[in-house]
Amino acid sequence: MLYQLSYAPGLPGHRSAGENEASLAPYTRVMQRRALGLLFAVLAAGLGAIAFYSASAGGGAWVLAVAAGALAVWMGSLALRALA
């Protein structure tokens, strides 16, 4: 049934599904890019917090602080690129 409906002729005055997708493509691309940038920003903030708290703990946690800090900087740069 779905196969038959997906290839059925459209009603006069209505756009087909392919035309709707093509007209929404730039909008969805921008929205997905913003959402990805927001995700990277949240991950960068979380990794930055982990880096800060592990650095303040001292001891052997410096290894974790350096690794989390490097990942936070990387995620932050990805967020800036996606949101710019």
C-alpha positions in Angstrom: 0.0 0.0 0.0 2.8 2.4 0.9 4.5 1.7 -2.4 1.4 2.6 -4.4 0.8 5.8 -2.5 4.3 7.1 -2.7 4.1 7.0 -6.5 0.5 8.2 -6.9 0.0 11.3 -8.9 -0.4 14.5 -6.8 -3.4 16.7 -6.5 -3.5 19.8 -8.7 -2.1 22.8 -6.9 -0.1 20.8 -4.4 3.6 20.2 -4.5 5.1 16.8 -4.4 7.2 15.5 -1.5 10.4 15.9 -3.5 9.6 19.6 -4.1 8.9 20.1 -0.4 12.2 18.5 0.6 14.1 20.6 -1.9 12.6 23.8 -0.6 13.3 22.9 3.0 16.9 21.7 2.4 18.7 25.0 3.2 16.6 25.6 6.3 17.2 22.1 7.7 20.9 22.4 6.9 21.1 25.6 9.0 19.1 24.1 11.9 21.2 20.9 12.0 24.4 23.0 11.9 23.2 25.1 14.9 22.1 22.0 16.8 25.5 20.4 16.2 27.2 23.6 17.3 25.1 23.7 20.5 25.9 20.0 21.2 29.7 20.7 20.7 29.4 23.7 23.0 27.7 21.7 25.8 30.3 18.9 25.4 33.2 21.5 25.5 31.7 23.1 28.7 31.4 19.7 30.3 34.9 18.7 29.4 36.2 22.0 30.6 34.5 21.5 34.0 36.0 18.0 34.2 39.4 19.5 33.4 39.0 22.2 36.0 37.9 19.9 38.8 40.4 17.3 38.1 43.2 19.9 38.0 42.1 21.3 41.4 42.1 17.8 42.8 45.8 17.5 42.3 47.8 14.3 42.6 47.6 12.0 39.6 44.5 13.7 38.2 46.7 16.0 36.2 46.7 13.5 33.4 42.9 13.6 33.2 43.0 17.4 33.5 45.3 17.7 30.5 43.3 15.2 28.4 39.9 16.7 29.2 41.3 20.2 28.6 42.6 19.2 25.2 39.3 17.7 24.3 37.4 20.8 25.6 39.5 23.0 23.4 38.9 20.8 20.4 35.2 20.6 21.0 35.1 24.4 21.5 36.7 25.0 18.2 34.2 22.7 16.5 31.4 24.5 18.2 32.7 27.9 17.0 33.1 26.6 13.5 29.5 25.2 13.4 27.9 28.3 15.0 29.8 30.9 12.9 
